[in-house]
Amino acid sequence: MNAFSMYVARESGLHRLHPLTKGSLSLLLLVTGLLLPGNWTSYFLVLFVILPVAYWGKILRNFIGIVWGISLPFILSVVIIQSLFWGKGTPIFEFWIIAPKQEGAIFALVSVGRIILVMAGFILFAMTTRPDTLMISLKQVGVPSSLAYIIVTTLQIIPRFQSKAFTILDAQRSRGLETEGNILTRARALVPIILPLVLSSLVEVEERAIAIEARGFNSKKEETSLIEIPDTNGQIILRRVFIVITILTIIARVTWQLLK
Amino acid sequence: MAIVEVINVTYKYPFTDSPALQNINLQVDEGEFVAIIGPNGAGKSTLCYTLAGFVPHFFKGELTGTVEVAGNESSQSTLHEWVLNVGLAFQNPFNQISGAKYTVFEELAFGLENIGVPRDEMRARVEGALELTGISDLADRSPYSLSGGQQQRVALASILVMQPKVLVLDEPTSQMDPIGTREVFGVIRKMAGQGMTVILVEHKVEWIAQFADRVIALKDGQILLDGSPPEVLTSPILEGSGFGISRYTSVARRAQELGLWKKDRLPVTLDEAVEGFSLALTLRHSLWSQRGALPSPTGGGEQPS
């Protein structure tokens, strides 16, 4: 895996799909998973759509690892907070002041499903789409190039941020910062790591802006592209279908909400 | 013929009191290789930004005076037009990579896509720039998987591919190890050799002494010295005010004080130093042989110490 992008190169049908086809599929999954009624829709979509598609893309093993790694902290915090601090309800068990409620636990599980769905949809897309092809195809459908650039570089930002965070972590450790031990010690160690991370990223933004301006980024000329992205009529139709279903779902949900 | 003409330029960054550049007057001929030296805060980077049009188009603030390249004035042009006149590369190679491209080849094409070069011409120009910077073998690698020297050559190539009339380089080797420095200087030398106008900010004076046609010393936003490399780099004015001075110059100056340096001009590079000290040894040797007290021949002049 390239250290600076989530993209994993494989020879698969999923990889060969037009970026917008994959993008509209991800969007469809997110919207239906979050808006359709039923507590377990998102689990259903993850199990019966996302995982098979990831298998088709030959990235299943990597994919599960990454989704799990990124969602785990969210999942833990949601489960702990929701089950412990749910106001009224049937307690599962009681121990001193700890009394997790059944309703809270169910709510937590539903939220976890949604978190996993969002993460998985996004990561599946990022892992099988080359960032540059995404940028080109976004521009082709009329997205302004600065917005396309932002979207594409954001997709790559997680691994880059991560590696920078580790560098800072090592630097601070070598100056004697205590990063291991109980929760309190760890929490205290966050400030001297996050602060330099954010500040250095801000400095980096200016340099990067200069660098891309030096290469005519804001040029008003009609842009050309080095790579051609293969597209098929079938995919164009498929994309339209995805988008239509997405929009219909949103409309259905909004009307349902209004009528209630 | 002067291709770059800077007339009476004074510039103040926003929210600052003192100007970063003061009354800069500068002419650079077509094909000339000019090096700029100066202590920290002398205004070297600001001068680069001014030449490359980032002052006043990117950094606001007060600019008076004019910068002209090939008869066009920077303040009358837009930044994206100006980058075709003056190309700028700077220190950190990592931050010069667009982050939106997957291979070095595509990275080089990024600028050409922006300015709307047709696909066939784009390929030809990218291949030319890869060849020129000696990175053809890296074309299919990810720009992020390269070493510093390689990344910096990618950054140089992605500017060269735009075919600017003047190349401005702001300390391109300051974050390089010796190997990276040699790689990057190899490219700069080649560019200068092909008649490109190059303006280079650099601390490594031994490199400058070998390759530059002219050296400008900048201090407190003003031009302190402007002349040939030996003239400027060995000037006593530079002593003790934060300029990078070659260790060979420092040693020879000390030797001169002790009467051991016999040439008029102080050395900047190792070769010049060896030559000068050999001369001193030969002179002393002949003095001794006249007196009849002949020490054993040393031949020490050939060995750099």
Interface residues (C-beta under 8 A of the other chain):
Chain A: N2 A3 F4 S5 Y7 R130 P131 D132 M135 S145 Y149 V152 T153 Q156 R160 E204 E207 R208 A209 I210 A211 I212 E213 A214 R215 G216 F217 N218 S219 K220 K221 E222 E223 T224 S225 L226 I227
Chain B: Y49 A52 F54 F58 L79 H80 V83 L84 G87 L88 A89 F90 N92 N95 Q96 I97 S98 G99 A100 K101 Y102 F105 E106 A109 F110 G111 L112 E113 N114 I115 G116 V117 P118 R119 M122 R123 V126 S142 Y144 S145 A155 S158 I159 M162
